[in-house]
Amino acid sequence: MPLFVILMLFFDIDYSQASSILPSCTLRRRFHLNGMHKSGDVILGGLFEVHYTSVFPELMFTSEPSEHICQGFDPPGFRHAMTMAFAIEEINKNPTLLPNVTLGYSLYDNCATLVIGFSAALSLASGQEEQFLPQEKCSGGPPVLGIVGDSFSTFSIATSDVIGLFRLPIVSYFATCSCLSDRQRFPSFFRTIPSDTFQVHAMLQILKRFGWMWAGLLVSDDDYGLHVAQSFQSELTQSGLGCLAYTEILPWGENPSELRRIVEGMKKSTARVVIVFAHQINMIQLMEEVMKQNVTGLQWMASEAWASAAVLQTPRLMPYLGGTLGIAIRRGDILGLRDFLLSTQPGNSSNNQNTMIRQFWEHTFQCRFAPPPADWLEAGGALCSGEEDLESAQTEFLDVSNLRPEYNIYKAVYALAHALDEMLQCQAGRGPFSGHSCASLQKLEAWQLMYYLEKVNFTIPFGDQVSFDENGDALPTYDIMNWLWLPDGGVQVLNVGVVKKTASGDEELILNEEKIFWNFNNNQPPRSVCSETCNPGTRMARKKGQPVCCFDCVPCSEGKISNKTNSVECFSCPEDFWSSPRRDHCILKTTEFLSYHEPLGVCLTTASLLGTCICTAVLGIFTYHRSTPMVRANNSELSFLLLVSLKLCFLCSLLFIGRPKLWTCQLRHAAFGISFVLCVSCILVKTMVVLAVFKASKPGGGTYLKWFGAVQQRGMVFALTCVQAAICTVWIVTVSPAPHKNTQYHNDKIVYECIVGSTVGFAVLLGYVGLLAIISFLLAFLGRNLPDNFNEAKLITFSMLIFCAVWVAFVPAYINSPGRYADAVEVFAILASSFGLLMALFGPKCYVILLRPERNTKKAIMSRGTAK
């Protein structure tokens, strides 16, 4: 029904009947189209751009000659049409392909105008007979079985929307819009050129290869440009390879103000790469404005629509377009094509059968066939004889060195021919159609040919395989072209690589970078980025209101790193590691503890060993002089035990130095607590004995001494020490101290320390020592006024005063000292209190024993008390 409605625009149907006359369809209007035709058993249609543009296309519905409508003859476009004619002639001469079948053709010029191209397609689908009988035509085949074309995506969309409804195969050689891969909308559309989807992927691979993350995009204002713009932006965003500085739509026709605005934006942009998906005419208009504003220093990337356009490869454009990288249709060699082109002859061109040849001849030799226009001869123009020497003419028509669209046309014709050949080789009863029937040459239908076209698979003489996927697309392959600006001002287009899809579906880019010409200083590729690369150790911070490619490089914070360029975020180092100064890798944290190798540790160790040695020396002195009155009068057994406990106090401080381990953590506080309790217990018992002796010297005080005999003294010291041992045992068994890696003090250091496990246990341990010390201090203080012969109470009072002062100061200092300094504070407290006890208790006695031996007599000791 849609095709009928459209055809009604051009046909009048007279339903009046004479007695024996069938209803007939009469052509309302006849299209005046440039064409080229050849009869045959099967006719193939073709649509080509033989002219650049048209004026007043509505004149084609009149009797106005077509040459008055189409303007700007394009020799390469005519070569495209002749390539199809050559392929058909070659097939007709091939005895193995379509034997006994002669192919013909009907080729039309679309004049780069949609209405003309669409009208030409309708003419191919319906024919241009002046009158036909519908019933008769319904029993025959269509005028053409397949169409090669159109060259424009927009034209192909319009044509396929209508003709595709009736399954007439259309094989395009130049329409790349990805929208044409929609099989629901375009069920009969095929193409031998890759779709824009693959072209976009090819462009992205080149951008990735050279690190161009910041580019501008220009597209034509048609289906080709608008669809590719949408596809390119989507793929670019998903791939994360970069972003667009700007996207502009190139206008059709003369629009200098819009072009001026676009070029000014390009000039201001920091993007050095410009990607253009547009047609030759768009680029011609754009480059005129580029030259006016003298915009240089850009790297152009060309789509297949203009990558090989000779009209742009001129010396005056090379300062701007030199070094262009383009995606070009695969080039192929077609043997015998040039000889066929040379055989072109206008013949009798007075009718409209082969108007394209006539127009080509007039354009090439600048003449006119008879009858010429009235003003032609007056202006001195020549008449065409038809016998001019084509080989000696300077024309692009004969240039077969760079056959790209022609190669696709050649493959399209052969695809239709192979499909037709497969269809005609069908054996009766084994066909694919209803009832296993086959198609016949007399009743061929276009939809039958489409069935075989979907399954075609062959290799052409050049070596390329031709087949179509489920979307009607051929296996994609593109050549990568580079525009070399020669020293003499000439231009050479080099093939510098290829991008293709392999049989496995992967996309492969092969590029010979050494051959590429760059139109920049030192012949090096440009840098095109919105922001410079963020080095390892930094992360990208997107600039507000700008594309994702525009960012600031922010250094990673302490403890975090980034080891790749352009990292989106910084990553935290593992627990035992810290960031390097450059924040680009993690390094093992330095460890910190009170070490034997550092000055503080050496000093404390020296002091501990010195105190031990002094205790040993004092013990030796007391042992050597054990029979002297000074030693005997001061309770020698408790004095020896006190010196041993002080020695243990000095030695236990060594457990606080060195890397903490489980056994040292458990032993250090236990040894410290027990040693000091033993020491203070001896002092306490000593004080109690002194007081008891004083009480016993008074009348009635003899009973005091029976409680402080040698056995009782040892028992009391043992009992008091066992209490501390029990506290330590319960503490270690329940919540044991353990080594701990502390990272709270310093982020970049691991402080090894011993956690007490139970704060209560530690407090009880210190509290017990403090309790004994306070009791000793109070008892000694009460006995400070005893006679001089019992003067040891004063020494004990002074020693306990030092001891308590040290440990009272220890508590706040310990709490506020981090890490190893806490251990140092505790060691200092141990050593200070130990030295205080040693000096206060044994210093005066050693002085008398060693330096004042005359006082170390019983008489001297007793006389002091008597004198007083």
C-alpha positions in Angstrom: 0.0 0.0 0.0 2.8 2.6 0.7 4.4 2.0 -2.6 1.0 2.3 -4.4 0.3 5.6 -2.7 3.7 7.0 -3.7 3.3 5.7 -7.3 -0.1 7.4 -7.5 1.8 10.7 -7.3 3.3 9.9 -10.7 0.6 7.7 -12.4 -3.0 8.2 -13.5 -5.1 5.0 -13.6 -8.0 5.1 -15.9 -10.6 2.5 -14.7 -13.0 3.1 -17.6 -13.2 0.0 -19.8 -14.1 -0.6 -23.4 -15.7 -3.9 -24.2 -12.5 -5.7 -24.6 -9.9 -3.3 -23.2 -8.3 -3.9 -19.8 -7.8 -1.0 -17.4 -4.4 0.6 -18.0 -1.9 2.7 -16.0 -0.7 5.9 -17.7 2.4 7.8 -16.7 1.4 11.2 -15.3 4.9 12.7 -15.4 8.1 11.5 -16.8 11.4 12.0 -14.9 14.1 13.7 -17.0 17.1 11.9 -15.5 20.7 11.6 -16.6 21.2 7.9 -17.3 23.0 5.1 -19.1 21.3 1.9 -20.1 22.0 -1.5 -21.6 19.4 -4.2 -22.2 19.8 -7.8 -20.9 17.9 -10.8 -19.6 18.2 -9.4 -16.1 18.6 -5.7 -15.4 20.6 -4.3 -12.4 20.1 -0.7 -11.4 22.7 1.8 -10.2 22.6 5.3 -8.5 25.7 7.5 -8.7 26.7 11.0 -8.1 27.8 12.2 -11.5 27.1 15.9 -10.8 28.0 17.9 -7.6 24.7 19.7 -7.3 21.4 20.7 -9.0 19.3 23.8 -9.5 15.5 23.8 -9.6 15.2 20.0 -9.3 11.5 20.3 -9.8 12.2 20.9 -13.5 12.8 17.1 -13.9 9.0 16.7 -13.9 8.9 18.9 -17.1 10.4 18.5 -20.5 13.5 20.5 -19.4 16.7 18.6 -20.4 18.5 17.1 -17.4 21.7 19.0 -18.1 19.9 22.2 -17.2 19.1 20.7 -13.8 22.3 19.0 -12.7 25.5 21.1 -12.6 29.2 20.5 -11.8 30.2 17.4 -13.6 32.3 15.0 -11.5 34.6 12.7 -13.5 35.3 10.4 -10.6 31.5 10.0 -10.1 31.1 9.0 -13.8 34.0 6.6 -13.3 32.0 5.0 -10.5 29.1 4.4 -12.9 31.4 3.1 -15.6 32.9 0.7 -13.1 29.5 -0.9 -12.7 29.1 -1.2 -16.4 32.6 -2.8 -16.7 31.8 -5.3 -13.9 28.6 -6.3 -15.8 30.5 -6.6 -19.1 33.1 -8.8 -17.4 30.4 -11.0 -15.8 28.7 -11.4 -19.2 32.1 -12.6 -20.7 32.7 -15.1 -17.8 31.6 -18.6 -18.9 31.3 -19.9 -15.4 29.3 -17.2 -13.8 25.7 -16.8 -15.0 26.1 -18.8 -18.2 23.4 -18.3 -20.8 22.3 -15.1 -18.9 23.0 -11.6 -20.1 23.0 -8.9 -17.5 21.9 -5.4 -18.4 22.0 -2.1 -16.5 20.1 1.1 -15.9 22.3 3.7 -14.3 21.1 7.1 -13.1 22.7 10.3 -11.8 21.4 11.5 -8.4 23.0 15.0 -8.9 23.8 15.0 -5.2 20.1 15.9 -4.6 17.7 13.9 -2.5 14.6 14.4 -4.6 16.4 13.4 -7.8 18.0 10.4 -6.2 14.7 9.3 -4.8 13.0 9.8 -8.1 15.7 7.8 -9.9 15.2 4.9 -7.4 11.5 4.9 -8.0 12.1 4.8 -11.7 14.3 1.8 -11.3 11.7 0.1 -9.1 8.6 0.9 -11.3 10.0 1.5 -14.8 9.3 4.5 -17.1 7.0 2.9 -19.6 4.4 5.3 -20.9 1.6 2.8 -20.4 1.3 -0.8 -19.1 -1.4 -3.2 -18.2 -1.3 -4.0 -14.5 -2.5 -7.5 -14.8 0.2 -8.3 -17.3 2.9 -6.7 -15.2 1.7 -8.5 -12.1 2.6 -11.8 -13.7 6.2 -10.7 -14.6 9.3 -9.5 -12.7 10.2 -6.0 -11.7 12.2 -3.7 -14.0 15.4 -4.3 -12.0 16.3 -7.1 -9.6 18.7 -5.1 -7.5 20.2 -1.6 -7.1 23.8 -0.7 -6.5 23.8 2.6 -4.6 23.1 5.2 -3.3 26.3 7.0 -2.4 24.7 9.1 0.4 23.4 7.7 3.6 20.4 10.1 3.6 19.5 9.0 0.1 19.9 5.4 1.0 17.7 5.8 4.0 14.9 7.5 2.0 15.1 4.9 -0.8 15.3 1.9 1.5 12.4 3.1 3.6 10.1 2.7 0.6 11.7 0.1 -1.7 12.7 -2.1 1.1 9.1 -2.8 1.9 9.0 -4.9 -1.2 12.3 -6.6 -0.6 14.1 -5.1 -3.6 17.8 -5.6 -2.7 19.9 -2.4 -2.5 23.7 -2.8 -2.2 25.3 0.5 -1.3 29.0 1.1 -1.9 29.3 4.4 0.0 26.5 4.8 2.6 28.1 4.3 6.0 25.4 5.4 8.5 25.2 2.9 11.3 21.4 3.4 11.3 21.2 1.4 8.1 22.2 -1.7 10.0 18.7 -1.8 11.5 17.3 -4.9 9.9 13.8 -4.2 11.1 13.6 -0.9 9.3 15.9 -1.8 6.3 15.4 -5.5 5.6 16.7 -5.4 2.0 19.7 -3.1 2.5 23.2 -4.4 2.1 26.6 -2.6 1.7 30.1 -3.4 0.8 31.5 -0.5 2.8 31.9 -0.7 6.6 29.4 1.1 8.7 30.2 4.2 10.7 30.3 2.1 13.8 33.5 0.5 12.7 34.8 3.8 11.3 34.2 5.3 14.7 36.1 2.4 16.3 39.0 2.9 13.8 39.2 6.6 14.7 39.2 5.8 18.4 42.1 3.3 17.9 44.1 6.0 16.2 43.3 8.5 19.0 44.4 5.9 21.6 47.6 5.1 19.6 48.9 8.8 19.7 47.4 9.7 23.1 45.1 12.4 21.7 42.5 12.8 24.5 41.2 16.2 23.5 39.7 16.7 20.1 37.1 18.6 18.2 34.4 17.0 16.1 32.8 18.4 12.9 30.0 16.6 11.2 27.8 17.2 8.2 24.1 18.2 8.7 22.6 15.0 7.4 21.9 11.5 8.6 25.5 10.5 8.0 27.0 13.2 10.1 24.4 13.3 12.9 24.3 9.6 13.5 28.1 9.3 13.5 28.3 12.3 15.9 26.0 10.5 18.3 27.9 7.2 17.9 31.3 8.8 18.3 30.4 10.7 21.5 28.9 7.5 23.0 31.8 5.3 22.1 34.3 7.9 23.3 32.6 8.3 26.6 32.3 4.5 27.2 35.9 3.8 26.2 37.3 6.6 28.5 39.9 7.4 25.8 39.2 11.1 25.8 36.5 13.7 25.3 35.5 16.4 22.9 36.4 20.0 23.2 33.6 21.0 20.8 31.1 19.4 18.4 29.9 21.5 15.5 27.5 20.8 12.6 28.7 22.0 9.2 25.9 23.7 7.3 24.8 22.8 3.8 25.0 25.5 1.2 26.3 29.0 1.6 26.4 30.1 5.2 29.5 32.2 5.8 28.5 33.5 9.2 28.0 30.0 10.6 31.3 28.8 9.1 33.0 31.9 10.6 31.7 31.1 14.0 32.8 27.5 13.8 36.3 28.3 12.7 36.7 31.0 15.4 35.8 28.4 17.9 38.4 26.0 16.5 41.0 28.8 16.6 40.3 29.5 20.3 40.2 25.9 21.4 43.2 24.2 22.9 42.4 21.0 21.0 45.0 20.3 18.3 43.1 17.4 16.7 40.0 18.0 14.5 37.9 15.0 13.4 35.7 15.6 10.5 32.8 13.3 9.4 31.5 15.2 6.4 31.4 15.3 2.6 33.8 16.9 0.1 31.5 19.9 -0.5 31.4 20.6 3.3 35.2 20.5 3.5 35.6 22.8 0.5 33.4 25.4 2.2 35.1 25.0 5.6 38.6 25.2 4.2 37.8 28.5 2.5 37.0 30.0 5.9 40.1 28.3 7.5 42.3 29.9 5.0 40.7 33.3 5.6 41.4 33.1 9.3 44.8 31.4 8.7 44.1 28.6 11.2 47.2 26.4 11.2 48.8 23.9 13.6 45.8 21.5 13.5 46.0 17.8 13.0 43.1 16.8 10.8 41.5 13.4 10.8 39.4 12.6 7.8 36.5 10.2 7.5 36.2 8.0 4.4 33.9 10.6 2.8 36.9 12.9 2.0 40.1 11.1 3.0 40.9 10.5 -0.7 39.3 13.7 -2.1 41.6 15.0 -4.8 39.8 18.3 -4.9 41.2 19.1 -1.4 44.7 17.9 -2.2 45.9 21.2 -3.7 49.1 23.2 -2.9 47.2 26.1 -1.5 45.5 23.9 1.1 48.6 21.9 2.1 49.8 24.4 4.8 46.5 23.6 6.6 45.7 20.0 5.5 49.2 18.6 5.2 49.7 15.6 7.5 46.0 14.7 7.5 45.3 11.2 8.7 42.3 9.6 7.1 40.2 6.5 7.1 39.8 5.4 3.5 37.9 2.7 1.8 40.0 -0.4 1.0 41.8 0.1 -2.3 41.7 -2.6 -4.9 43.1 -3.3 -8.4 40.5 -3.9 -11.1 42.3 -5.4 -14.1 41.1 -4.2 -17.5 39.2 -1.2 -16.1 41.3 1.4 -17.7 41.1 -0.2 -21.1 37.3 -0.3 -20.7 37.2 3.4 -19.7 39.3 4.3 -22.8 36.7 2.5 -25.0 34.0 4.9 -23.9 32.4 6.5 -26.9 29.4 8.8 -27.0 28.0 7.2 -30.2 24.5 8.4 -31.1 23.7 10.5 -28.0 20.8 12.4 -29.5 18.4 10.4 -27.3 18.3 10.2 -23.6 19.5 6.6 -23.3 23.2 7.5 -22.5 23.1 11.2 -21.5 25.8 10.7 -18.9 28.4 9.7 -21.6 27.4 12.7 -23.7 27.8 15.1 -20.7 31.2 13.5 -19.9 32.4 14.0 -23.4 31.3 17.6 -23.4 32.9 18.3 -20.1 36.2 16.6 -21.0 36.7 18.2 -24.4 34.9 21.5 -23.7 32.6 21.1 -26.7 28.9 20.6 -27.4 27.0 18.1 -29.5 24.7 19.3 -32.1 22.4 21.0 -31.8 24.4 23.2 -29.4 22.9 26.0 -27.3 22.2 29.2 -29.2 24.9 31.2 -27.5 27.6 28.5 -27.7 28.7 29.1 -31.2 28.5 32.8 -30.8 31.0 32.5 -27.9 33.4 30.6 -30.1 32.6 27.1 -28.6 33.5 24.0 -30.5 31.2 21.2 -31.7 31.8 17.6 -30.5 32.5 15.1 -33.2 32.5 12.0 -31.0 35.9 11.1 -32.5 38.1 13.0 -30.0 41.1 11.1 -28.6 40.2 10.2 -25.0 43.6 8.8 -24.1 45.3 12.1 -24.7 42.8 14.0 -22.6 43.8 15.3 -19.1 41.0 13.9 -17.0 40.6 12.2 -13.6 38.3 9.8 -15.3 41.2 7.6 -16.5 43.0 7.6 -13.1 42.8 4.0 -11.8 45.7 4.2 -9.4 43.5 4.6 -6.3 40.3 2.6 -6.8 38.4 2.7 -3.6 34.7 3.4 -4.1 35.1 1.7 -7.5 36.3 -1.4 -5.7 33.2 -1.5 -3.5 31.0 -1.0 -6.6 32.8 -3.9 -8.2 32.2 -6.1 -5.2 28.5 -5.0 -5.0 27.9 -6.0 -8.7 29.6 -9.4 -8.2 27.6 -10.0 -5.0 24.3 -9.6 -6.9 25.7 -11.7 -9.7 26.8 -14.5 -7.4 23.4 -14.4 -5.6 21.6 -14.6 -9.0 23.9 -17.5 -10.1 23.1 -19.5 -6.9 19.4 -18.8 -7.4 19.4 -20.1 -11.0 21.4 -23.2 -10.0 18.6 -24.3 -7.7 17.4 -27.9 -8.4 13.7 -28.5 -8.7 12.2 -30.0 -5.5 15.2 -28.8 -3.4 14.5 -25.1 -3.4 14.3 -22.9 -0.3 10.8 -21.5 -1.1 7.3 -22.9 -0.5 7.0 -26.5 -1.5 10.8 -26.7 -2.0 10.3 -24.7 -5.2 13.0 -22.7 -7.1 12.9 -19.4 -8.8 12.8 -19.3 -12.6 14.4 -16.8 -14.9 11.0 -15.9 -16.4 9.4 -15.2 -13.1 12.2 -13.8 -11.0 11.2 -11.8 -7.9 13.4 -9.4 -6.1 12.7 -11.0 -2.7 14.0 -14.3 -4.0 17.3 -12.7 -4.9 17.5 -11.2 -1.5 17.3 -14.6 0.1 20.4 -15.7 -1.8 22.2 -12.4 -1.3 22.1 -12.8 2.5 24.0 -16.1 2.1 26.5 -15.1 -0.6 30.1 -15.9 0.1 32.8 -15.7 -2.5 36.3 -14.4 -3.2 37.0 -11.9 -5.9 40.1 -12.0 -8.1 41.9 -9.4 -5.9 41.7 -11.9 -3.1 39.2 -10.3 -0.8 36.3 -12.3 0.6 32.8 -10.9 0.2 30.0 -11.9 2.5 27.3 -10.2 4.6 26.5 -10.5 8.3 23.1 -10.6 9.8 22.8 -6.8 9.4 23.8 -6.7 5.8 27.3 -5.4 6.5 30.4 -6.7 4.9 33.5 -7.7 6.8 35.0 -4.2 7.6 38.4 -3.1 6.5 39.8 0.4 6.2 43.1 1.7 4.9 44.8 4.5 6.8 45.9 7.4 4.6 48.4 10.2 5.2 48.6 13.4 3.1 52.3 14.0 2.4 53.2 17.6 1.5 56.1 17.4 -0.9 58.9 20.0 -1.0 57.7 21.1 -4.5 54.3 21.9 -3.1 52.7 18.7 -4.5 50.7 16.2 -2.6 51.1 12.5 -2.2 48.6 10.3 -0.4 50.4 7.5 1.4 48.9 4.3 2.7 50.4 4.1 6.2 48.3 1.3 7.8 45.2 -0.7 8.0 42.5 -1.3 10.5 40.2 -4.3 10.2 38.0 -6.7 12.0 39.3 -10.2 12.2 37.3 -13.4 11.8 37.2 -13.7 15.6 35.6 -10.3 15.9 38.6 -8.5 17.3 39.7 -5.1 15.8 43.3 -4.9 14.7 45.2 -1.7 14.0 48.4 -1.9 12.0 50.2 1.4 11.6 53.6 2.2 10.1 54.4 5.3 12.1 57.8 5.9 10.4 56.1 6.6 7.1 53.7 9.2 8.6 54.3 12.9 7.7 53.4 15.3 10.5 52.9 18.9 9.5 54.6 20.1 12.7 58.0 21.0 13.9 60.5 18.1 14.0 58.0 16.0 12.1 56.5 14.7 15.4 52.9 14.1 16.3 51.2 16.9 18.2 50.0 16.7 21.8 46.3 17.3 22.2 45.2 17.1 25.8 43.0 19.4 27.9 45.2 18.8 31.0 48.7 17.3 31.2 49.0 13.8 32.4 48.9 13.3 36.2 52.0 11.5 37.2 52.1 8.7 39.8 51.7 10.2 43.2 48.8 12.4 42.2 45.2 11.9 41.3 42.9 13.6 38.9 40.4 16.2 40.3 37.9 17.2 37.6 37.5 20.9 37.0 34.0 22.0 37.7 31.8 22.6 34.7 34.3 21.2 32.2 34.6 17.8 30.4 36.2 14.9 32.2 39.5 15.4 30.3 40.0 18.7 32.0 41.3 18.2 35.5 43.8 19.3 38.1 46.5 17.0 39.5 46.1 16.8 43.3 48.9 15.1 45.3 47.9 12.1 47.3 47.5 12.6 51.0 49.9 10.9 53.5 49.5 7.2 53.6 48.0 7.0 50.2 49.6 6.4 46.8 48.9 6.2 43.1 51.3 4.1 41.0 49.8 4.8 37.6 49.4 7.9 35.4 46.0 9.6 35.5 44.8 7.8 38.5 41.2 8.6 39.5 41.9 8.0 43.2 44.7 7.3 45.6 44.9 4.0 47.4 45.7 3.5 51.1 48.9 1.6 51.9 48.7 -1.7 53.8 48.9 -1.5 57.6 52.7 -2.0 57.9 53.5 0.3 55.0 53.5 4.0 54.4 53.6 6.2 51.3 56.9 7.2 49.8 57.9 10.9 49.7 56.7 11.0 46.1 53.5 9.1 47.0 54.0 6.7 44.1 54.7 3.5 46.0 54.4 2.1 49.5 57.4 1.6 51.7 57.8 -0.4 54.9 57.2 1.7 57.9 60.2 2.4 60.1 60.0 0.6 63.4 60.6 2.4 66.7 61.3 0.9 70.1 63.8 1.6 72.9 66.9 0.0 71.3 70.3 -0.9 72.6 71.8 0.8 69.6 70.4 4.3 70.0 72.0 6.9 72.4 69.1 6.8 74.9 69.2 3.0 75.1 73.0 3.0 75.4 72.8 5.5 78.3 70.1 3.6 80.2 71.9 0.3 79.6 75.1 1.8 80.9 73.4 3.2 83.9 71.8 -0.2 84.6 75.0 -2.0 84.4 76.8 0.6 86.4 74.3 0.3 89.2 74.7 -3.5 89.1 78.4 -3.2 89.3 78.1 -0.8 92.3 75.8 -3.2 94.0 78.3 -6.0 93.4 81.1 -3.8 94.7 79.2 -2.8 97.8 78.2 -6.4 98.4 81.9 -7.3 98.1 82.9 -4.6 100.6 80.2 -5.7 103.1 81.2 -9.4 102.6 84.9 -8.5 103.1 84.1 -6.4 106.2 81.3 -8.5 107.5 82.9 -8.9 110.9 83.3 -5.2 111.5 81.0 -3.4 113.9 79.6 -1.2 111.1 78.3 -4.2 109.1 77.3 -6.3 112.1 75.4 -3.3 113.7 73.3 -2.8 110.6 71.6 -6.2 110.4 74.1 -7.8 107.9 71.7 -10.5 106.7 69.0 -8.0 105.6 71.7 -5.7 104.2 73.0 -8.5 102.0 69.5 -9.4 100.8 68.8 -5.7 100.2 71.9 -5.4 98.0 70.9 -8.5 96.0 67.4 -7.1 95.5 68.8 -3.7 94.4 71.0 -5.6 92.0 67.9 -7.3 90.6 66.2 -4.0 90.3 69.1 -2.6 88.2 69.1 -5.7 86.0 65.3 -5.8 85.5 65.5 -2.5 83.7 67.3 -4.2 80.8 64.1 -6.1 80.0 62.6 -2.7 79.0 65.2 -2.2 76.3 65.1 -4.0 72.9 62.4 -5.1 70.6 59.4 -6.2 72.7 58.6 -9.9 72.6 56.0 -11.9 74.4 58.3 -13.3 77.1 60.0 -9.9 77.7 56.6 -8.2 78.0 55.5 -10.8 80.5 58.7 -10.8 82.5 59.6 -7.1 82.6 56.7 -6.0 84.9 56.8 -9.2 87.0 60.6 -8.9 87.5 60.2 -5.2 88.3 57.4 -5.7 90.7 58.9 -8.6 92.6 62.4 -7.0 92.7 61.2 -3.8 94.2 58.8 -5.5 96.6 61.8 -7.6 97.8 63.9 -4.4 98.2 61.2 -2.4 100.0 60.3 -5.4 102.2 63.9 -5.6 103.4 63.8 -1.9 104.2 60.5 -2.3 105.9 61.6 -5.2 108.1 64.9 -3.3 108.7 62.9 -0.3 109.9 60.7 -2.5 112.1 63.8 -4.2 113.6 65.4 -0.8 114.4 62.2 0.3 116.2 62.0 -3.0 118.0 65.6 -2.8 119.3 64.9 0.7 120.5 61.8 -0.4 122.4 63.6 -3.4 123.8 66.3 -1.1 125.3 63.7 0.4 127.6 62.5 -1.3 130.8 59.9 -3.9 130.0 60.5 -3.9 126.3 62.2 -7.2 125.9 59.1 -8.9 124.5 59.5 -6.8 121.2 62.6 -8.6 120.1 61.1 -12.1 120.1 58.9 -11.0 117.1 61.9 -9.9 115.1 64.3 -12.7 115.2 66.2 -13.8 112.1 63.6 -16.4 111.2 60.8 -13.9 111.6 62.7 -11.3 109.5 63.2 -13.8 106.6 59.6 -15.0 106.9 58.2 -11.5 106.7 60.3 -10.6 103.7 59.3 -13.9 102.0 55.6 -13.4 102.8 55.5 -9.8 101.5 57.3 -10.8 98.3 55.0 -13.8 97.7 52.0 -11.4 97.7 53.5 -9.5 94.8 54.4 -12.8 93.1 50.8 -13.9 93.4 49.6 -10.6 91.9 51.9 -10.9 89.0 50.9 -14.6 88.4 47.2 -13.7 88.3 47.8 -10.8 86.0 49.9 -12.8 83.5 47.6 -15.8 83.5 44.4 -13.8 83.1 45.2 -10.8 80.9 48.8 -11.1 79.9 51.0 -8.2 78.7 51.8 -8.7 75.1 53.8 -6.9 72.3 51.8 -4.5 70.2 52.4 -2.5 67.0 51.2 1.0 67.7 50.5 3.2 64.6 48.6 5.9 66.4 51.6 7.9 67.6 53.1 8.3 64.1 51.5 7.5 60.8 54.8 6.7 59.1 56.2 4.6 62.0 55.4 1.4 63.8 56.0 1.8 67.5 56.6 -1.5 69.1 55.5 -1.5 72.7 54.2 -3.8 75.4 50.6 -3.3 76.3 50.0 -4.0 80.0 46.9 -6.1 79.1 45.2 -5.3 82.3 45.4 -1.7 83.6 44.0 -3.0 87.0 46.8 -5.6 87.3 49.4 -3.0 86.6 47.9 -0.5 89.1 47.7 -3.2 91.8 51.3 -4.1 91.2 52.4 -0.4 91.5 50.0 0.2 94.4 51.4 -2.7 96.4 55.0 -1.4 96.0 53.8 2.1 96.9 52.0 0.8 99.9 55.0 -0.9 101.3 57.2 2.1 100.5 54.8 4.5 102.3 54.6 2.2 105.4 58.4 2.1 105.4 58.6 5.8 105.1 56.2 6.4 108.0 57.9 4.0 110.3 61.3 5.4 109.5 60.0 8.9 109.9 58.7 8.0 113.4 62.1 6.7 114.3 64.2 9.5 113.0 65.0 10.8 116.5 66.4 7.6 117.8 69.9 7.8 119.4 72.8 7.9 116.9 73.7 4.4 117.5 70.3 3.5 115.9 70.6 6.3 113.3 69.8 4.0 110.3 66.2 5.2 110.6 67.3 8.6 109.3 68.9 6.9 106.3 65.8 4.8 105.6 63.6 8.0 105.9 65.7 9.8 103.4 65.9 6.8 101.0 62.1 6.3 101.2 61.6 10.0 100.6 63.7 9.7 97.3 61.9 6.5 96.4 58.4 7.9 96.8 59.3 11.2 95.1 60.6 9.3 92.0 57.5 7.1 91.7 55.0 9.9 92.3 56.6 11.8 89.5 56.7 8.6 87.4 52.9 8.2 87.1 52.1 11.4 85.1 55.3 11.2 83.1 54.5 7.6 82.1 51.0 8.4 81.1 52.0 11.3 78.9 55.0 9.6 77.2 54.3 7.9 73.9 55.9 4.8 72.6 59.5 4.1 73.5 59.6 7.1 75.8 57.2 5.5 78.1 59.7 2.6 78.5 62.5 5.1 78.9 60.5 6.9 81.7 59.9 3.6 83.5 63.6 2.5 83.2 64.6 6.0 84.4 62.3 5.6 87.4 63.7 2.2 88.2 67.3 3.4 88.0 66.7 6.6 89.9 64.9 4.9 92.7 67.5 2.1 92.8 70.4 4.5 92.9 68.6 6.6 95.5 68.2 3.6 97.8 71.7 2.4 97.1 73.3 5.8 97.8 71.2 6.7 100.8 71.4 3.4 102.6 74.9 2.2 101.8 76.8 5.4 100.8 77.5 6.6 104.4 78.4 3.1 105.6 80.9 2.5 102.7 82.4 5.9 103.5 83.1 4.9 107.0 84.3 1.4 106.1 86.6 2.5 103.4 87.7 6.1 104.3 87.1 6.4 108.0 88.1 3.0 109.4 88.8 4.5 112.8 85.0 5.0 113.2 84.3 1.4 112.3 84.8 0.2 115.9 82.3 -0.8 118.5 83.6 1.9 120.9 83.3 4.6 118.2 79.7 3.5 117.4 78.7 3.3 121.1 80.5 6.5 122.0 78.4 8.5 119.6 75.3 7.5 121.5 77.0 8.1 124.9 78.3 11.5 123.9 74.9 12.6 122.9 
